[in-house]
């Protein structure tokens, strides 16, 4: 394995430094400690910003975006912060003598044949050899193995489609692994484009590569590429974030014009860092963040945003072979995105956060849709990427230590309110009165509530498909929202309403059945939705 590991040789005791422009440097250990704390604080910053926008819909979006982030810290689903903290376990040894990562690779080997199997086994052998090399740190092993796996997936996209979201032990997926490498590399990219004696490490690496090739057409094309890179890096009016976004766009255009050279150019080594491909994986995140707003543009002749149009087209493509129920779930999700996109009171940042929150809710209901939804191309007019790229860019801006325009706009810290009390209700609420709705979700006798008991009774008295389909959601509301003592009463109401509304979507049968359910003597689900902002 030919990889430059020196860039990651760092201890876990060096201090963290932050420049005046916000860029953070320091040891990976210190950076990780800092980003874990900042990710926790970020969820509350986001909530406060969205509440400041005003309106119940903004409040609702904020709550679920906050929950989506905090799930990665304390919930069952492991998020970027936990994955970063536990990443060294990927290359630690299990009882069978292999690391968690190598074991996952071996499991895939048995499912491949022919050339795909042969080259995959090379990846397994290289990764295992790197993991067994005591001179490499955990991060060095992770970066090296991920680089080979990603290169393999690019060569065999059908294998990527099958295994991108496959589990690596209980840590996460291969998609998560690639994103973890972005987090490791991101703080190091600024030094790769810093000008020393008029040139950067990125430019020097390309010049060195040019000296090894003989194709005059490729040489001429790369010299044009170098000139464009030099123009960006010498433009003092551009911030680091803008330079990275522009470089991503320049390379994307180059690869579009010269696809045959893409793999070799991405494989060029940058001394003291890694490959140009590793660098671009970070730069691409900046490009997507910089172009979040383009997703909500309504093009001439359209009535919906680019994001909604692209996703709708994706769902209706026969190639994805979606079942009727899968289409229904995805179209309901797209309807939620349309409502968010058309909300003029929300900023671009708020819209992205709300969409990610809605995505998190969809994954609770239908995690099997992650692969197909993640592969949907979006922002096709300007080369944004896939829906999974949107999720990754959101995680990047909310987690990574690098300064970004979006992150700098979320700067207010929100202090959480007290948890609700658990006394049994003592009064009979007025019909449909939002001020007394809290009475029906108060817990008494250990785990009983008027909301759950009356809803459950209604389902028993009105059996059928609608009752069967709604029951698991009712149970989830009781167990994860009402019984969650960290949520305020207002938050619980908003989340219950959101769950109901998301489930109903535009399905008239669901709407008719659920909206008529009586909650004790308080009122109906339809009235609860009104109290929840719908």
N, C-alpha and C positions, 0 to 999 in steps of 0.2 A: 504493500500500500504506500503510495507516494503522496503524503500529505504533510503540509507544514504545520507542526503542532506548536511551534514556539509562541504563537500569538496567545495561547491560553495558559501559558506557564505563569501562574499567579498564586499568591497566597490568600488566605482568608482573614487576614488581620490588618491589611493596609487600609488607610482611611479612604472615604469617598469624597471626591471633589466635585463641585458644581460650578461651571463657568457662569459668567454674567448672562450668556445667552441661553442658559438652562441645560446645556449638555452636561451629562454626568459621567465621571470616570472614576476608576478605583478598582479594587479587587472584585472578582466575581462573587466571593462570599459576602462582602459588604454590600455590593449592589443587590444581591438577592434578598438580603435582610431588608434593605430599603424598599424594594419593589413590593415585597409582601405587605409591608405596612402601608405603602401608598395605594395598593390595590384595595385594601380595606377602607381607607379614607375616601378613595375615589367613589365608592358606591354612595357615600353620603354627600359628597360634592355634587354628584349627578342628580340626586334626589332634590337637593335644594335649588339647583339651577332650574330644573323642570317645574318645580313648584312656583318659582318666581315668574315663569311664563304665564301662569294663571290658568284657571279653569279646571274642572274636574277631570277632563280627559288627560290633561298634562299630569295631574296628580297620579292618575291611574298608571300611565305609562312609566312614570318615575318609580313607582312602587315595584313594578315588575322588572324594570331594568336593574333596580337595586337588588332584588331577590336573585336575579340571574347571576349577578356578580358574586353575591355573598354565598351562593350555592357552591361556588368554586373554592370557598374558604372553609365553610363549616358543614355543608350538606353532603349527601351521599355521592353526588356526582362531583368528580374531581376537576377543578378548574385550573387555569394556568398557574396561579400562585402555588397551589398544592403540588402540581406537577413539577414546577421548577424546584421546589424544596425537596421533592422525592426523586428527582431525576437520577441522582447517583445510584439509586436502587436498580435502575435499568441494567447496569453493568456490574452489579454485585453478583456473587455466586449463589445459586440455589443448591438444593440437596443433590441434584443430578449432575453437578459439576459445571453446568452451563449458567450463563447469566440470563436474566429475565428476557433481555432483548434477543440473545442468540436462541433461546428456547422458542421464542415466537417465530423466528426465521426458520428454524428447523421444522416446526409444525407446518409451515407453508410449503416446504420442499416436497413433501409427500403428495401435494395436490397439483404439482406441475409436471410437465413432460417435455421431451425434446429439447430444443435450444433454450427455451425458457427455463427448464429445470437445470441445465448445465450451467448457465450463467448465474442463476440464483444461488447455486451451490458455491460458486466462486465468491459471491457476496457473503455468504455464511462463513466460509473459511477465512476471508479477509477480516470480517468483523470479529470473529472468534480470536484470531491471532492478535488483533489490536487490543481486545479486551484482556488478553492474557499477558500483555506487555506491561510490566510493572512501572515502566518509566512514563507511562501516559496517565494523566488524570482522568477522572470520570467524564468531565466535559470534553476532553480531547477525544475520548473513545466515542462518546455520543455524536459529536460533530463528524468524525471520520465515518462511522457506520451509517449515519443518516445520509451523508453525501453519496455514498455508494448505492444505498437503497433508492434514493431519489433519482439518481442517474439511471438505474435499472428500470424504474417505473416509467421514466420518460422514453426509454427505448421500447418497453413493452406496455403500452397503455392499457391493454386488456387485462393484464395482471394487476395494474394499479386500480382499475375499476373494481376488481374482485376483492382486493385486500387493503385498500387505503384506509378503511375504517375498521380493520381487524384489530382485535385487542392485543396489547403487549402486556401480558399478565393482568394485574389489576390497576396498572398505571394509566393507561390511555390507549390511543390508537396510533397508527403510523402517521396519520395526518397531524396528530398532536406532537409527535416526535419532530416532524419537520418544522413545526411552529416553535418548538422549544429551541431548536438550533438558531432560528431567527432571533430569539431573545438573547441567546448567548453571543451571537455575532454583532448584534445591533450597536452596543456601546463602543465597538471597535472600528466602526465604519468611518467615523469622522477623520481619523488619522490616515485613512486610505485615500482621502480626497484633499487632504491638506497640502498646500503647495510649499515645497522646499526647493529653493533655487529655481522656481518657476515651473516645477513639475510635481505631479502626485505619484504615489505608489501605483495607483490604478493605471495611469498613462504609461509608466515605465514598464509595467507588466505586459501591456499590449505591444509596446515597442520591442520588447524582448521576443515576444512571439513572432512578430513580423520578421525579425532577423532569422527565423528558423524555417520560413516557408518560401516557396518559389513561384507560386501562382501569381502572375502580375495583376490579375483582376481582383484577387483577394487582397493583395497588398494595397492596391489603389483604394479599394472600399474601406479598408481599415484605416488608411491615412485620413480619409474623409471623416470616419468615425472619431478618430483622435482629435481632429480639428473641432468637431462639435463638442466633445467632452471638454477640451481646453477652453472653449468659449464659455461654457457653463461655470467651470471652476474659477475662471478669472473675472467673473461678473460679481463684483463686490456688493451689488444691490440685492443679491439672492441670499436668503438664509440657508442654513444647513438643510432644513427640511425641503426647501424649494429646489436646492441643488440635487438632492436625492430623487425627488419626484421627476425633475427634468431628465436626469440620467436614466431613470427607468424608462421614460418615454423614448429617449434617443435609442437605447438598446432594443426596445420593442420594435421600433421602426426598422432598425438594421436587420433584425432577425426576420421580419416580415418580408424584406426585400431579398435577403440571402438566407433562406431556411437551411440550406445544405451546410452552412458553416456554423449554425447555432450551437451545436453540441461542442465543437472544438473551441469556440470562443468562450462559452460558459465554463469550459474546463481549464482555461488559462489560470495559472497560479499567481496570486499576488503575494510577494514576499512579506512575511510577518502577519499574514491573514489567512487566506484560504483560496478558494477559486472565485472567479468573476461571477459564477453562478450563485455562490454563497452571498456575495455582495449584492447581487441583483434581487435575491429573495428579500433582503431588507429594503432596498430601494423601491421595490414594487409596493411594499406596504405604504410607504410615503406617497407614492403616486395615487393609490386608492383613497387614502385619507384626504388628499388634496382634491380629489374628484368626487367625494361623496355627494356634493350638491348636484352634480351632473345626472345622478340617478333619478332626481325628482323633477327634471326638466320635462315639460310637455311639448313634444315636437309638433310641427305644423300638421294638421290633419288628424291629430290624435286628441282624445279627451282624457287620457290617463298618463301618468308619469312613465318614463322610460323603464323604470324598474318593474312596474306593474305590467306593462306591455310585454317586456321580455319574459317575465315569469309565466304569464298567461300563454304566450306562444310555446314556451318550453313544455308546460303541462299538456298541451294539445298535440305534441309531436308523437306520432305512432312509435318512433324508435325507442321511447322510454317504456313502452309496454305497461302502462299504469292500469291498475284495476279501477273499477268504478268507484269503490270506496276510497282508494288512494287519491283519485282525482278530486273527489268531494272534499277530502281533508285539505288538500293543497289549494283548491280554489277558495275554500273558506279562509285559509291563511292569507292568500293573495288579497281577498276582500279586506282583511284587517290592515294589510299594508296600504291598500288604496285609501282607507280611512285615515291612516297616519299621514300618508303622502299629501293628501288634500287639506290637512289641518294647517291653516295659515298661521295659527298661533304658535306653532312649534318651529324651532330653528332646525337647520340641517342636522346638527349634532343630536338634538333631541329626537328627531325622527329616526336616526340610525339606532339610537339606544332603545327606542320603543319597538322597532322592528326586531332587534335582537331579543328583547323580552318576549315578544310574541313567538319568536322562533323557539325559545327555551320552553315555552308552554306547549308548543306543538311537539317537541321532542319528548315531553312527559307522556303525551297521548300516543304518539306514533314514532318511536325512535327508529323504526325500520325504514323511515323515509329519509334519514340523514344522508345516506349515500347518494340517492337520486336527486334530492333537493340541492345538496352541496355541489353537484356536478352541473347544475343549470347555469348556462352562460348568461350574464347580465351586463348591462352597460356596453352592449355590443357595438354601439356607434362610436365609442372612444376607447375600446379595448380594456374595460375594467377588469374582467376576469369571470369568476364564477360566484355563486352565492356563498360558497364556503370561503372564498377570498374576502367577502364582505365581513363575515363573522370573524375571520382571522385579523383583519385590519382593525375591527372594533376592539378585539382583545389586545392587539398591539398598542393602540393608543391609550387604552385604559390600564395597561400593565407594564409595558416596556419603559425603561428608564430614560430613553431618548426623548428630548423635547420635541413636541409637534404642535402645529397651529391649533389642532382640535383640543389637545390636552391643556394647553395654556388658557383656553377659554372656559374650562371647567375648574374654577379655582375657589369656590365658596364651600366651606365645610358645614354640613348639616348635623345638628345634634339630635339623636333619636329621642322620641318621647317615651313615656313610661308604658309598661305592658298593661293590658287590661286586667281588671279584677275578675274573680271567678265565683262571685256569689250567685246563688240561684235567683231567678227573676221573682220579684215580689209584686209587680203590678201588671195589669193587662194592657198591652199597647193599643193605641188608637189605630184604626185600620189604615195601613199604608203611610203612617207618619214616620218620615225619615229620622226624626229626632228620637224616636223610641225603638228604632230598628235594632239597636244594640241589645235589647232585652232578649231577642230570639236567638242570639248566638252566645249568650252567657252560659257557661258550663255549670251544671249542678249534678249532684249525686255522682261525682267522680268523672263521668264522661258523657253526660246527657245534655242535649240542647233542644230547644223547641224547633229550631230549623231542621236538624237532622231527623228527629223523631217524627215530625209531621210530614216531612218529605218522604221518609221511608214508608210511612203508613199510606201515603198517597200512591206510591209505586205498588205496594201490596194490593191496594184496592183497584188499581187500574193497570193490570199486567199486560204484557205484550212486548213487542220489539222495542218501543220507545222506553219502556220501563227498564228493560234489560240493558239497553245501551247506556242509559243515564246513571244506573246504580254505581258503577265504579267511580264515576266522577263525583257523585254525592259522597261516597266514602272518602275519596281523596280530599274533598273540601273539609270534611269533619276532622280528618287525621292530620293534614298538613297546613291547614289555614286556621280553623277554629281552635284546635288544640295547641297551636303554636303560640306560646306565651311571650315570645319576643315581638309579636306584632301588636300594634295598637288596634283598638276597635275599629277605627276608621280604615286602617289598612286592611283589616279582615273583610270589612264590607266591600271595599273596592276590589279585592282579590276574588271574593265570591262572585261578585257581579261580572268581573272579567271572565272567569271560568265559564259561567253560564252563557254569556254573550259569545265567547269564542266557540263553545260547543254548538250553539244554535246556528251561528253563521247566517246563511240565507236559506237554510233548509226549512221550508214552511211547516213540515210535519213536526220537526223538533220544536220550532217556535210555538206552534199551537199547543203541543203537549206540555212543555215546561212552563210557559207563561201563565198557565191556569193553575199551577200547583199552589195550594194555600199553605202559608207558613203559620200554623196555629190559628189564632184569631187576629194576627197582625195584618196580613195582606197576602198578595200573590208574588210569585217570582217576577212578574212584569213590573210590579211596583218596586221590588228590590232593585231591579235594573235601573230604574229611574234614580233611586237613591245612590246608586253606584256610578252615576254619570252617563247613563245611556238613555 
